[in-house]
Amino acid sequence: MPEAEGRRHNSEKRFEKIEKIINENTKRIEVLCNTDWYDNKQLYEMISKLKTQFGDFNENFHKYNGLVEKYNCLITQQQNLNEKITNLEKIKLQIKTEKNSTEKTNNSWGVWITRIIAFLSTTIAFVQYIGG
């Protein structure tokens, strides 16, 4: 009897394995039946459309890539122009400062010369009045 039970147990295990395999294959068949299948003509047409779409994409990509390069070039030019403007503003400020100091110096000399002439004139007039 123990041998018969052992055989029955082994056959039950085999039966369970076969049942498991059948269930897995049934699931696979259902998946295959429920998915889309295409014939060669449909696949060829789909591939042709993809080729066209990739061609269009490449054209747009190259245009975009060119725009990015132009944009980067314009940014660089703008930065260079901003630096030049800053330098010109500094030079303008230096020139204005030099001009103001020159004017102040010239005005200062003019005032002193005027004072000296007035003093000398007053002194000469006073000496003539006293001496004369």
Backbone as a ProteinNet text record, in pm:
[ID]
protein_1_A
[PRIMARY]
MPEAEGRRHNSEKRFEKIEKIINENTKRIEVLCNTDWYDNKQLYEMISKLKTQFGDFNENFHKYNGLVEKYNCLITQQQNLNEKITNLEKIKLQIKTEKNSTEKTNNSWGVWITRIIAFLSTTIAFVQYIGG
[TERTIARY]
77.1	0	83.2	188.9	267.3	317.4	345.5	392.1	281.2	161.6	48.4	22.2	32.7	13	123.5	245.7	358.2	337.6	289	263.6	150.9	47.2	-64.2	-17.9	65.3	117.5	200.7	284.8	366.5	279.1	177.6	90.6	11	-25.3	-94.5	-3	124.4	220	235.2	245.9	258.8	133.8	18	-106.3	-112	-69	-66.7	28.4	146.2	242.2	182.7	119.2	58.9	-53.6	-131.9	-240.4	-185.7	-75	-10.6	39.2	101.6	153.7	38.9	-70.8	-187.5	-243.9	-253.4	-303.5	-214.1	-83.1	11.2	-1.4	-10.4	-23.6	-156.6	-261.9	-392	-383.1	-314.5	-297	-218.8	-114.5	-33.9	-116.7	-198.6	-283	-383	-438.7	-533.9	-466.6	-344.5	-270.6	-245.2	-203.9	-176.3	-302.8	-413.9	-538.9	-593.6	-568	-623.8	-535.9	-417.8	-329.3	-344.6	-294.8	-305.2	-196.6	-238.1	-143.6	-157.9	-46.3	-47.8	12.5	-33.5	28.7	147.3	220.1	342.1	313.7	202.8	169.2	147.1	72.6	47.4	177.5	261.3	390.1	475.5	476.9	554.9	504.2	370.7	313.8	348.6	344.5	379.2	526.2	611.6	755.7	778.9	707.4	721	680.6	568.8	525.6	630.2	686.9	790.9	911.4	951.3	1064.9	1036.2	914.5	876.3	878.5	823.6	820.8	961.8	1049.7	1188.2	1257.8	1228.6	1286.9	1244.3	1113.4	1062.3	1125.5	1136	1196.7	1341.1	1417.2	1557.1	1567.7	1479.1	1481.9	1456.4	1351.9	1319.6	1430	1490.6	1598.6	1717.1	1752.7	1866.2	1834.7	1709.2	1671.5	1682.5	1631.2	1635.8	1779.5	1861.4	2001.5	2070.1	2037.9	2094.5	2048.4	1922.5	1870.7	1942.2	1970.4	2040.9	2180.5	2248.7	2382.9	2376.1	2276.2	2262.1	2230.8	2145.2	2109.7	2233.3	2313.3	2435.3	2530.7	2540.1	2626	2575	2443.7	2386.3	2407.4	2397	2420.8	2565.4	2658.5	2800	2822.2	2761.4	2775.1	2716.7	2602.7	2539.8	2629.1	2689.5	2779.9	2899.7	2955	3068	3027.9	2909.7	2862.8	2839.1	2784.5	2763.8	2896.7	2998.3	3131.2	3185.6	3168.9	3217.1	3144	3012.5	2933.9	2981.4	3006	3054.6	3189.2	3278.7	3409.8	3395.3	3306.5	3285.8	3227.9	3137.8	3082	3189.8	3281.5	3392.6	3481.4	3511.9	3596.6	3526.5	3395.4	3318.4	3323	3308.5	3313.3	3451.5	3557.7	3693.3	3713.2	3666.3	3681.3	3603.5	3481.5	3400.1	3468.3	3524.7	3595.2	3716.8	3793.8	3910.7	3868.8	3759.9	3712.1	3667.4	3596.9	3553.1	3672.5	3774.1	3890.3	3966.5	3973.7	4041.1	3964.6	3832.4	3752	3767	3766.3	3782.3	3918.3	4021.2	4156.3	4163.1	4107.3	4109	4029	3914.3	3834.6	3910.1	3977.6	4052.5	4163.8	4236.3	4341.6	4281.9	4173	4108.7	4068.1	4014.3	3973	4095.5	4200.5	4320.5	4386.5	4388.8	4448.6	4366.7	4235.4	4149.2	4175	4188	4214.4	4350.3	4449.2	4584.2	4582.1	4516.5	4509.2	4434.2	4327.4	4251.1	4337.7	4409.4	4495.9	4604.6	4667.7	4772.8	4716.1	4600.7	4538.5	4506.4	4451.7	4419.3	4546.8	4649.2	4775.8	4835.2	4835.5	4891.5	4809.6	4679.1	4593.3	4618.2	4634.4	4660	4795.5	4894.9	5028.6	5025.2	4957.2	4947	4871.9	4771.5	4695.9	4780.3	4855.8	4939.3	5060.3	5117.8	5237.5	5208.6	5096.9	5077	5010.2
-118.3	0	127.6	128.4	250.9	279.9	176.3	201.5	261.7	213.7	265.2	411.5	442.7	583	670.3	620.9	697	722.8	619.9	638.2	739.2	727.3	818.9	962.7	977.2	1109.7	1165.9	1082.8	1126.6	1163.1	1083.3	1114	1241.9	1268.7	1393	1512.8	1497.9	1607.2	1632.7	1523.2	1538.3	1606.4	1561.3	1619.3	1768.7	1807.4	1949.2	2028.4	1969.5	2038.1	2057.4	1951.8	1960.3	2063.8	2066.1	2162.8	2305.8	2326	2457.1	2501.4	2410.4	2441.9	2476.7	2400	2426.7	2565.4	2600.3	2733.2	2845	2827.9	2929	2943.9	2830.3	2835.9	2897.7	2870.8	2930.7	3083	3129	3273.5	3333	3265.1	3314.3	3321.6	3220.5	3218.6	3333.9	3359.7	3470.2	3603.9	3620	3744.4	3759.6	3650.4	3657.2	3684.6	3629.7	3650.1	3790.8	3851.6	3982.8	4098.5	4071.4	4179.2	4195.4	4311.5	4340.1	4266.5	4206.8	4142.1	4209.7	4233.8	4303.8	4213.6	4232.8	4158.3	4239.3	4183.2	4246.4	4381.7	4392.7	4518.6	4629.5	4598.8	4698.4	4737.4	4638.4	4669.4	4757.4	4729.7	4809.7	4954.5	4969.9	5104.8	5178.5	5109.5	5171.5	5214.1	5128.9	5161.9	5281.3	5286.2	5400.7	5530.5	5527.2	5645.7	5686.6	5587.3	5617.3	5682.7	5633.5	5693.6	5839.9	5867.7	6005.4	6091.5	6038.7	6114.2	6140.6	6041.5	6063	6165.1	6163.6	6264.4	6403.7	6420.6	6551	6591.8	6496.1	6524.5	6571	6502.9	6541.4	6682.8	6717.1	6853.3	6956.5	6932.4	7026.6	7031.7	6917.3	6912.8	6994.6	6982.7	7060.2	7209.2	7244.5	7386.1	7436.8	7360.4	7400.2	7411.4	7313.4	7314.8	7439.7	7477.2	7598.9	7722.1	7722.7	7836.3	7850.2	7738.8	7743.2	7800.8	7758.3	7812.3	7962.3	8006.1	8149	8225.3	8168.9	8232.3	8248.5	8143.8	8151.7	8256.8	8264.9	8365.7	8506.3	8526	8657.4	8695	8597.3	8623.5	8668.7	8600.6	8638	8779.2	8812	8945.9	9051.4	9020.1	9114	9138	9032.1	9047.3	9133.9	9112.6	9194.1	9340.9	9365.4	9503.8	9568.5	9493.1	9546.9	9584.4	9501.7	9533.8	9661.1	9674.7	9794.8	9918.5	9907.1	10021	10059.9	9959.9	9987.4	10059	10011.9	10076.3	10219.6	10241.6	10376.9	10469.3	10416.9	10498.1	10536.2	10442	10473.1	10581.5	10570.1	10670.2	10805.8	10804.8	10929	10995	10915.2	10967.7	11025.2	10957.3	11007.6	11141.1	11147.2	11271.9	11384.8	11354.4	11455.8	11503.6	11410.1	11446.5	11534	11495.7	11575.1	11714.7	11721.1	11850.3	11938.3	11879.1	11956.7	12007.3	11919.7	11967.4	12074.4	12062.4	12165.8	12297.5	12290.6	12412.9	12475.3	12393	12447	12512.5	12446.1	12503	12635.6	12636	12760.4	12870.8	12837.4	12937.1	12987.5	12897.4	12935.7	13033.6	13004.9	13097.9	13231.7	13225.4	13350.9	13436.5	13375.7	13450.3	13509.5	13432.2	13482.9	13593.8	13576.6	13682.7	13811	13796.1	13914	13981.1	13903.1	13958.6	14029.8	13965	14026.4	14159.4	14160.8	14286.2	14393.8	14354.8	14451.4	14502.6	14414.6	14455	14549.8	14511.9	14598.5	14735.2	14732	14859.6	14946.5	14882.6	14956.9	15011.8	14929.4	14973.1	15088.9	15079.7	15187	15315.1	15301.8	15419.2	15479.3	15398.3	15447	15516.3	15456.3	15518.3	15650.7	15659.3	15784.6	15892.4	15847.6	15939.9	15995.9	15908.3	15950.9	16028.3	15982.2	16046.1	16162.7	16167.5	16262.4	16371.3
0	0	0	73.9	70.1	-70.3	-147.6	-284.5	-367.9	-348.8	-425.9	-390.6	-262.8	-222.9	-279.5	-281.5	-336.4	-483.8	-556.3	-699	-721.6	-639.5	-653.4	-623.2	-521.8	-486.8	-602.3	-662.5	-776.3	-895.3	-920.3	-1033.6	-1007.1	-882.2	-849.1	-872.3	-835.3	-858.1	-1007.3	-1085.4	-1230.5	-1287.1	-1238.7	-1285.3	-1252.2	-1133.9	-1094.4	-1183.7	-1215.1	-1302.3	-1440.9	-1492.4	-1625.7	-1625.3	-1521.1	-1508.7	-1504.1	-1432.2	-1421.7	-1558.8	-1632.2	-1765.6	-1859.6	-1851	-1936.2	-1905.9	-1777.7	-1739.6	-1793.3	-1781.8	-1832	-1982.8	-2053.5	-2199.2	-2240.8	-2163.7	-2192.3	-2178.7	-2075.4	-2056.3	-2172.7	-2216.1	-2329.1	-2455.5	-2481.1	-2600.3	-2595.2	-2478.3	-2464	-2493.5	-2443.1	-2468.5	-2617.8	-2682.9	-2826.4	-2907.1	-2863.9	-2936.4	-2916.7	-2804.9	-2774.6	-2821.7	-2869.1	-2916.2	-3066.1	-3117.5	-3260.6	-3337.4	-3446.8	-3537.3	-3672.7	-3736.8	-3864.8	-3971.9	-4096	-4205	-4258	-4352.5	-4402.5	-4467.7	-4540.6	-4606.2	-4504.1	-4398.8	-4295.2	-4225.2	-4197.3	-4134.2	-4224.6	-4356.1	-4450.1	-4451	-4453.6	-4452.4	-4323.5	-4211.4	-4083.5	-4081.9	-4135.6	-4140.2	-4232.2	-4345.5	-4437	-4368	-4294.9	-4220.6	-4117.2	-4049.7	-3950.4	-4015.2	-4134	-4204.6	-4235.7	-4283	-4314.5	-4188.2	-4080.8	-3955.4	-3903.3	-3915.3	-3871	-3958.5	-4089.2	-4178.1	-4138.1	-4112.8	-4067.9	-3934.9	-3846	-3715.9	-3732.9	-3819.6	-3840.5	-3895.8	-3991.8	-4046.2	-3936.9	-3859.1	-3751.5	-3647.1	-3620.7	-3522.4	-3570.4	-3699.3	-3750.7	-3750.7	-3782.6	-3776.7	-3633.9	-3542	-3401.4	-3354	-3391.5	-3351.3	-3405.9	-3530.4	-3587.5	-3511.7	-3468.4	-3392	-3258.4	-3195.4	-3067.1	-3087	-3193.6	-3220	-3246.3	-3325.8	-3353.6	-3225.7	-3141.3	-3014.3	-2926.5	-2917	-2836.2	-2891.6	-3023.9	-3086.8	-3054.5	-3061.8	-3030.2	-2883.6	-2795.3	-2653.2	-2632.4	-2698.8	-2687.1	-2739.4	-2854.3	-2910.3	-2815.5	-2756.9	-2663.7	-2542.5	-2490.8	-2376.3	-2414.5	-2534.1	-2579.6	-2592.6	-2649.5	-2663.4	-2526.9	-2433.3	-2298.1	-2233.8	-2253.7	-2199.4	-2263.2	-2396.5	-2464.5	-2414.3	-2395.6	-2344.9	-2205.3	-2120	-1985.3	-1990.6	-2077.4	-2091.3	-2141.7	-2239.3	-2290.8	-2183.4	-2101.8	-1993	-1892.6	-1864.5	-1773.2	-1832.4	-1961.7	-2028	-2027.7	-2055.2	-2054.9	-1916.9	-1812.8	-1676.5	-1645.8	-1689.9	-1667.9	-1739.3	-1864.9	-1941	-1873.6	-1828.4	-1761.4	-1633.7	-1557.2	-1433.7	-1464.6	-1567.1	-1604.7	-1650.2	-1725.8	-1774.7	-1658.2	-1562.5	-1445.8	-1366.4	-1346	-1270.5	-1346.5	-1479.4	-1558.7	-1547.9	-1557.1	-1546.5	-1408.7	-1304.8	-1169.9	-1154.8	-1209.4	-1200.1	-1276	-1398	-1477.6	-1407.5	-1353.9	-1281.3	-1159.1	-1091.4	-972.9	-1010.8	-1117.6	-1162	-1201.9	-1270.5	-1314	-1196.1	-1092.6	-973.7	-906.1	-893	-826.4	-905.6	-1037.9	-1120.2	-1106.5	-1107.2	-1091	-956.3	-851.5	-718.3	-713.4	-776.3	-774.7	-849.5	-967.4	-1044.9	-964.6	-899.2	-818.6	-703.6	-639.1	-529.3	-578.2	-693.5	-747.2	-788.4	-851.4	-893.8	-773	-669.3	-548.3	-484.5	-480.2	-419.9	-498.2	-632.5	-715.4	-696.2	-694.4	-676.2	-539	-436.8	-302.6	-294.7	-360	-357.9	-432.8	-543.1	-617.7	-535.4	-462.9	-384.2	-271	-206.5	-97.1	-151.8	-251.8	-301.8	-393.5	-437.7	-525.9	-565.1
[MASK]
++++++++++++++++++++++++++++++++++++++++++++++++++++++++++++++++++++++++++++++++++++++++++++++++++++++++++++++++++++++++++++++++++++

